[in-house]
Amino acid sequence: MAPRVVVIGSGPAGVRAAQALVEAGLRPIVIDEGRRDGGQIYRRQPEGFSRSYDTLYGTEAERAASLHASFDALKSMIDYLPETLVWNISPNAVHLVSGTRYRTLAFDSLIVCSGATDRLMPVKGWHQAGAYSLGGAQVALKSQGCAIGSRIVMMGSGPLLYLVAAQYVKAGAQVAAVLDTSTFMQRVAALPRLLAIPAALKKGIALTRVLTQARVPVHRGVQPVEIKGSPHDGVSGVEVALPGGERLEIACDAVALGYHLRPETQLADLAGCRFLFDADTQQWLPQIDDDGRGSVKGVYLAGDGARVRGADAAERSGRLAALAVLHDHGMHVEGMERLRRELARFTRFAAGLRAAFPWPAKFAASLPDETIVCRCEAITAGELRRVVRATGAQEANRAKAFSRVGMGRCQGRYCGHAGAEIIAAAASVPLASVGRLRGQAPVKPLPVALTEASTEALTKAASTEASAEISE
Amino acid sequence: MNGRFVRLAEQGRKTFAITVDGVVREAAEGDTLMVALLTGARTLRDSEFGDGRRAGFCLMGACQDCWVWTAAGERVRACSTPAAPGMSMVTKLAEAGEGVWPRA
């Protein structure tokens, strides 16, 4: 009998994985949280919107169109479940919720293509209305044709900083400034690795030209000081320290923040995959082999949800993971070696990007005590430091239990990395020894209203945490 | 009232009425609730932890900082919920029948 393969996600990795499975004669089940395919990077605008691929995706228009067309052609040959959240995974079964309807699906093989979200470092005032993630600012424009404000500052580091700023400029938004925490010299030092994918490097340089031509001020090597504003009206300005130490304040009504991306690894965690501390990215990542096999038999990880290497790499790692599934089921496959070779170049390029736009770990230790770290529950850096000192909690989950940092409804997605840095600095221990926040089911808050049939399915599947969350 | 979000494209869409905190506002076909609300107001919702008003953060269903309430008291995520004709939304904790949440 043909193996039952479940693919989570219909971004670049998920679509190419599904395509490879269909080519081999299988009928995979593709589950996606979104209303339409494309993932975040190639997110499709709502039905009835009229902007062209060129307008929406710029230099990536052809790739976006190709991915969407591939998925449209696959639809009759797969079982596609949009607007469906995988909220838990147990051995060989995924637990789903769509609206208020719950169900459980068994699988022989699972390919998790869960994508990435912005990696965030808190700054004083970032909880105020009008502060968004860079990815969020991009979604507002791409998916809804809106700018996040009438005068916008983009702050942080990474390719998305320049991409979103350039997209906003092209769409006619007023970008007040681009404030980059990385330096020009870091970019120069990263150049040899960035040359692994010359076309991508060229596109990056073109983005900075868009900003120069639009006379958008770009400051490099800055340290964020504060997002100014008021509790009732939100953001009114941004203050940074320039490399020479002098302060710069820019008036704005919105700010987009981000320091590159972090993989969404909760599902890999719930599937039981082993995680290892990655010294290069300074984060815990699920262990995978070159083809995307996780440490649990039958579980494969692909795309930015496994390793942040960008959309082009995600298409390849998605396909490669699917070929690995087929191979592991004893089927004959071709092309794995070529995909591995191509991915190695993207891996080198991604390391170059991290060196060019480094995660500013050192900022965590110098955040003023009154800075909110956990946006969900408005918990400050000072409170987290106090808990570390008072209780001796030097491990992420212990510190979370005492401080509630990481316990809020984002489940540590936006405070977890900075929280770990703050704990490490307060306890004077290496970041790796702080550990990582354990993934919890449900991976996102669930609707409270349940149908009776759903409740039965849920009772069978639910962990105790899930039940507690639902019955709140 | 000035809005926070600024419409830059897709401006020719049909519009319909929704109600926000008892005030009738205009939304466009294809708008998420978040866009419908924030094109007409500076903020989206009360923080449950007493630090003021919020306006969402990630726009991709990950941060949960855009929860608002229907008039019937149901909690919805504004960034991933389409606006629909006749919707009546509440953005204030007190009117949603909730107080500031306890932290301990």
Boltz contact constraints between the chains, C-beta under 6 A:
constraints:
  - contact:
      token1: [A, 40]
      token2: [B, 60]
      max_distance: 6.0
  - contact:
      token1: [A, 46]
      token2: [B, 30]
      max_distance: 6.0
  - contact:
      token1: [A, 48]
      token2: [B, 30]
      max_distance: 6.0
  - contact:
      token1: [A, 49]
      token2: [B, 10]
      max_distance: 6.0
  - contact:
      token1: [A, 49]
      token2: [B, 30]
      max_distance: 6.0
  - contact:
      token1: [A, 51]
      token2: [B, 9]
      max_distance: 6.0
  - contact:
      token1: [A, 117]
      token2: [B, 62]
      max_distance: 6.0
  - contact:
      token1: [A, 129]
      token2: [B, 43]
      max_distance: 6.0
  - contact:
      token1: [A, 129]
      token2: [B, 53]
      max_distance: 6.0
  - contact:
      token1: [A, 129]
      token2: [B, 54]
      max_distance: 6.0
  - contact:
      token1: [A, 129]
      token2: [B, 55]
      max_distance: 6.0
  - contact:
      token1: [A, 130]
      token2: [B, 55]
      max_distance: 6.0
  - contact:
      token1: [A, 132]
      token2: [B, 57]
      max_distance: 6.0
  - contact:
      token1: [A, 133]
      token2: [B, 57]
      max_distance: 6.0
  - contact:
      token1: [A, 133]
      token2: [B, 58]
      max_distance: 6.0
  - contact:
      token1: [A, 136]
      token2: [B, 58]
      max_distance: 6.0
  - contact:
      token1: [A, 136]
      token2: [B, 59]
      max_distance: 6.0
  - contact:
      token1: [A, 139]
      token2: [B, 59]
      max_distance: 6.0
  - contact:
      token1: [A, 139]
      token2: [B, 60]
      max_distance: 6.0
  - contact:
      token1: [A, 140]
      token2: [B, 59]
      max_distance: 6.0
  - contact:
      token1: [A, 144]
      token2: [B, 35]
      max_distance: 6.0
  - contact:
      token1: [A, 145]
      token2: [B, 8]
      max_distance: 6.0
  - contact:
      token1: [A, 145]
      token2: [B, 9]
      max_distance: 6.0
  - contact:
      token1: [A, 145]
      token2: [B, 10]
      max_distance: 6.0
  - contact:
      token1: [A, 146]
      token2: [B, 5]
      max_distance: 6.0
  - contact:
      token1: [A, 146]
      token2: [B, 7]
      max_distance: 6.0
  - contact:
      token1: [A, 146]
      token2: [B, 35]
      max_distance: 6.0
  - contact:
      token1: [A, 147]
      token2: [B, 6]
      max_distance: 6.0
  - contact:
      token1: [A, 147]
      token2: [B, 8]
      max_distance: 6.0
  - contact:
      token1: [A, 150]
      token2: [B, 6]
      max_distance: 6.0
  - contact:
      token1: [A, 171]
      token2: [B, 8]
      max_distance: 6.0
  - contact:
      token1: [A, 172]
      token2: [B, 8]
      max_distance: 6.0
  - contact:
      token1: [A, 231]
      token2: [B, 52]
      max_distance: 6.0
  - contact:
      token1: [A, 232]
      token2: [B, 53]
      max_distance: 6.0
  - contact:
      token1: [A, 233]
      token2: [B, 42]
      max_distance: 6.0
  - contact:
      token1: [A, 234]
      token2: [B, 42]
      max_distance: 6.0
  - contact:
      token1: [A, 234]
      token2: [B, 43]
      max_distance: 6.0
  - contact:
      token1: [A, 377]
      token2: [B, 49]
      max_distance: 6.0
  - contact:
      token1: [A, 378]
      token2: [B, 49]
      max_distance: 6.0
  - contact:
      token1: [A, 378]
      token2: [B, 51]
      max_distance: 6.0
  - contact:
      token1: [A, 409]
      token2: [B, 64]
      max_distance: 6.0
  - contact:
      token1: [A, 410]
      token2: [B, 63]
      max_distance: 6.0
  - contact:
      token1: [A, 410]
      token2: [B, 64]
      max_distance: 6.0
  - contact:
      token1: [A, 413]
      token2: [B, 62]
      max_distance: 6.0
  - contact:
      token1: [A, 414]
      token2: [B, 63]
      max_distance: 6.0
